[in-house]
Amino acid sequence: MIWTPLTAIMIILGFSGVVLMLYTGPKAYIIIKKISKASLEEKYELEKSFYLISTVIWVLFIVRIIASVLFWATNESLIPLIPGAMCQFGVNQAGAPWSWIDNGVKLIVLLVYGNWLVLDLINRRVKGAPLMKSLSKLFLAFIPLIIIDVFLDLAFYFTVSPVVVPCCRVVFTAESPVPCPYCFIFHDAPLFIAVISGYGLSICFTIWGFVVKHYTSKYKEIEEVGTSVMRKLAILALGFAILGTVVLIPAIIQVMSPAVPVH
Amino acid sequence: MKEKLIFAIFAVVAIVIIGIGVYYYYTYYGVPRCEACGMLITPEMDANFKVIDVNTNQRVWVCCPGCMLRVVAAHPNVHIEALDSWYGTSAPKIIIEIRNGTVVSVDPPTTKILLGAAITNSCSSNRIAINDTSVELLLKYGYNDKNPLTVFKTQLPAGTPVLTIDQALPRLKAKGIAYVPPSMAFITSIIVIGIVILIVGAFTYKKLVKPTPTTTK
């Protein structure tokens, strides 16, 4: 374990994720169990209970999304503390195998958790919470991912130690068809952080839009709100795709420029 | 009102993304890179290693004692001034003169290079020492936390070779410049991915934004 303010924050976010998940998981399960047989009055009580749970789930997902962004910043900050590491590739080697799987998981958390948040946003704007059961089921379906996400963070930051690791150039030589992704994005052409953010958000909004379309066709009660949300998601998807492309142009110029110093 | 809110959220996120982009664009062009490995030059590296190409009288930026000799592959005539990795500015500067790719003089002659990169393949494992005391301290502790100009705050790997400049130069010169920009195929693939995402964005817009129904009177 390497204790730094950022690794400590990641550990705290990990444990808070466990606590929030343990609180909401059983309650979501109870809603699914009770809702089919519930009377009108019981349904109203379940609805109230769901609003409370969904607020906690909002906190949980936002915490995990923040952790997924902080993950890259934390790994970047560990580079000087691991002998031999020159980029995040070295940090990941020091925390293998958890680090590598965690890298993959962190790429999809916004897409998955954001999907639930968008659907809950629609549910809150429609009377009678028609998506209550679907959202509870969806949340339970996401629990394995939350467990993996949190477990990998804790396993990685508890096991990473200042062991001697080789530089990424051992794997990504001058002859490699692709450069080291960490050097490329965080050091060689950091403008790609903006490109990836723009395109990543565009992909997320696109997928969320189609998921909303699916639920809108399934639940007629949410049609009006769903259509309005779909429209906004589509505009955002196109907007961020255009933004990513606009930033891509100087990013490509940045990559093409010779690697000589300018001073 | 809600449309305005969405627009405002988009504008804020877009400004943040563009802000990050502009910052990194500035960072990239505002900070020199090691000519041998491409690493960004920190103020500590700048203070520790000064390599001047005597043919052009231009500074050649390097990140470590290994790269300091690797750049000789591209700059055969160089004047090098380096600080001892343990003592920093508390010891006299190490002066190395290289002409036609061979060492002409090393001052002081007791100077040694600790080439940990031979074990770890990483610049962060390289050190330069003015004498044997410094060599011993660096092998034992890796770095001096009282030296404010310490570049790499890491231990050295076991079995780090200790070489004179004459011994180290041929192997480092042979390694030469390792930093190469990404290939055209890689860049083209990024552009293709970008275009695909843009098309998908446009398709999503067409598919999900239905025209608002108009009422007939």
Interface residues (C-beta under 8 A of the other chain):
Chain A: P80 L81 I82 P83 G84 A85 M86 G90 P162 V164 V165 P166 C167 R169 V170 A174 P177 V178 P179 C183 F184 H187 D188 A189 P190 L191 I193 A194 V195 S197 G198 Y199 L201 S202 I203 F205 T206 G209 F210 K213 T227 S228 M230 R231 K232 L233 A234 I235 L236 A237 L238 G239 F240 A241 I242 L243 G244 T245 V247 L248 P250 A251 I252 Q254 V255 M256 S257 P258 A259 V260 P261 V262 H263
Chain B: K2 E3 I6 F10 V13 A14 I17 I18 I20 G21 Y24 Y25 T27 Y28 Y29 G30 P32 R33 E35 C37 G38 M39 L40 I41 R59 W61 A117 I119 T120 N121 S122 C123 S124 S125 G142 F152 K153 T154 Q155 L156 P157 A178 Y179 V180 P181 P182 S183 A185 F186 I187 I190 I191 I193 G194 I195 I197 L198 V200 G201 A202 T204 Y205 K207 L208 V209 K210
